[in-house]
Amino acid sequence: MTFEILILGSSSATPIYSRHPTAQVLNIHERLFLVDCGEGTLIQMNRFRVKFHRINHIFISHLHGDHYLGLMGLLSSLHLLGRKNSLTVYAPSGLRAIIELQLQT
């Protein structure tokens, strides 16, 4: 039984050189879940060799920017890489309007 957590970032709204905004990858039975997606999450995932295509669920805990501002970059990269599998994002209801606004512009 696998249960691991990889801390990609643990800083708050003002990142410092050695700590990035919050993001964690949870591995449960070899299924990967992303919890929060602060800025720089994609870079950290590359750094720690986390395979993006294995993440099928993303959980955003709340709508402070340091918990979701990396999400659009991650979604855009997954699209550019040709991802076809479904991806479910669990978040407070306000995130939908934020994402739709960004997609419109």
Residue, then its C-alpha position, 0 to 999 in steps of 0.5 A: m500500500t503506497f501513501e506518500i506526499l511530496i511537498l512541491g511548495s509550502s510558502s504563503a503569498t510571498p514565496i522565498y528562494s527555497r520555498h515555493p507557493t503551496a502545492q502537494v502531490l499525494n500518492i495513494h496506491e500509485r494514484l496521484f492527486l494534486v492538492d493546491c496549485g500555486e505559481g510555479t507548481l509546473i516547474q516544481m513538478n518538472r524538478f521532482r519528475v512528477k508525471f503530469h498525465r498521472i494526475n486526474h484530480i486536483f483539489i484547491s483548498h480555498l481561493h487565496g491566489d497562492h493556492y490556485l494561481g498556477l492552475m491555468g498554466l498547468l491546464s494550458s500545458l496539459h492541453l499543449l501536451g495533448r492530454k485527452n483524459s478527463l481531469t476533475v478539479y474540486a474547488p470552491s465555486g468561485l474558481r469556475a468564474i475565475i477560470e472562465l474569465q481567463l479562458q475568455t481573454 
